[in-house]
Amino acid sequence: MTAAGFCILLLSAFIHATWNYLSKKAGGGAAFIWLFTAIAAIVYAPMAIGVVLYEKPDFGIWQIVLIMASILAHLGFFLVLQKGYQKGDLSLVYPIARGTGPLITCLLAVVVFHEQLTLPAVIGILLIVVSILFFTGGIKRLTESGSLIPILYGLLIGAIIAAYTLLDKAAVSHFLVPPLLLDYCNTLGRFILLTPFAAKNWHQVRSEWKQHRIEAAGVGILNSLAYILALSVMVFAPVSHVAPIREVSILIGTVMGAVLLSEGFGHRRIIAALFMVSGVISVAIG
């Protein structure tokens, strides 16, 4: 991977952690998702049109199938993510989700894309597992009332992240779907699928706009920007490298949750985040 690609992924990681902080701060559900999706659809429409006119991408049956699968995976991600943030802290749900996501991605990439898993990668995987135990407070704390649900949400989100990462890697690198256009198709598909709900529950949308319009605008703009940057690097770099490097956002998101949202276990979770970042970097090197 080039130095430019590495720097782009670091920028993407910071932007990603920022929009997750805004999303957790808003604490909304499907109405909030529809609202920030509508904002993204408006903001990125001129750029998507420009890509279509300039690049003239050729869409066949496989491109359409991958885009539709990606839309459903991303929609599931946002719905489960918002629910997870309602059940647990940002500094718990976010790092577990972002840590297990590349872990599963790398393991599947070996099978799907025949990428190599070396000793540093295996060490990185072990570091990620250890860091998850730090985040959760150990196996003993898992048995405490209310502790298991947020962790399960984090793991489920991680599995969904792995699914859409592999789908989108295939779309942009093997079937040459332009990264910005792929993300915009996701945005547009999510908007269409959630519009019936928004129309039926318009009072919720109005409430979210009244209380969280700044957060919705921030998530709408930053979510797409972060992923477009990552997809652009994914065009030429192995997905088993891109996915882990992006997870520097784990440390950023954990600090945001512990400091800006005053969530508990701050020092322990920051230490765990350092373990996890070391793990994902080791996976990337491997």
FENMOPE-V823551 format. One line per field, one symbol per residue. ss: DSSP state (2 for helix, 1 for strand, 0 for the rest). psi: psi as a letter, one per 40 degrees, with the letter a starting at -180 (. if undefined). burial: b if it has 24 or more other ideal C-beta (glycine too) atoms within 12 Angstrom, else e. A space follows every 50 residues. Layout:
ss->???
psi->???
burial->???
This chain:
ss->00222222222222222222222222000222222222222220222222 22222000002222222222222222222222222220022222222222 22222222222200000022222222222222222200222200002222 22222222222222222222222200002222222222222222222222 02222222222222222222222222222222220000222222220022 222222222200000222222222222222222220
psi->hiddddddddddddddddddddddddfibddddddddddddddedddddd dddddgihhadddddddddddddddddddddddddddiideddddddddd ddddddddddddefiihadddddddddddddddddeeiddddeihedddd ddddddddddddddddddddddddefhhdddddddddddddddedddddd fddddddddddfdddddddddddddddddddddedeihdeddddddeddd ddddddddddefiifdddddddddddddddddddd.
burial->beeebbebbbbbbbbbbbbbbbbbbbbbbbbbbbbbbbbbbebbeebbee beeeeebeeeeebeebbbbbbbbbbbbbbbbbbbbebbbbbbbbbbbbbb bbbbbbbbbbeebebebeebbeebbebbbebbbbbbeeeeeeeeeebeeb bbbbbbbbbbbbbbbbbbbbbbbebebbbbbbbbbbbbbbbebbeebbee eeebbeebbeebeebbbbbbbbbbbbbbbbbbbbbebbbbbbbbbbbbbb bbbbbbbbeebebebbebbbbbbbbbbbbbbbbbbb
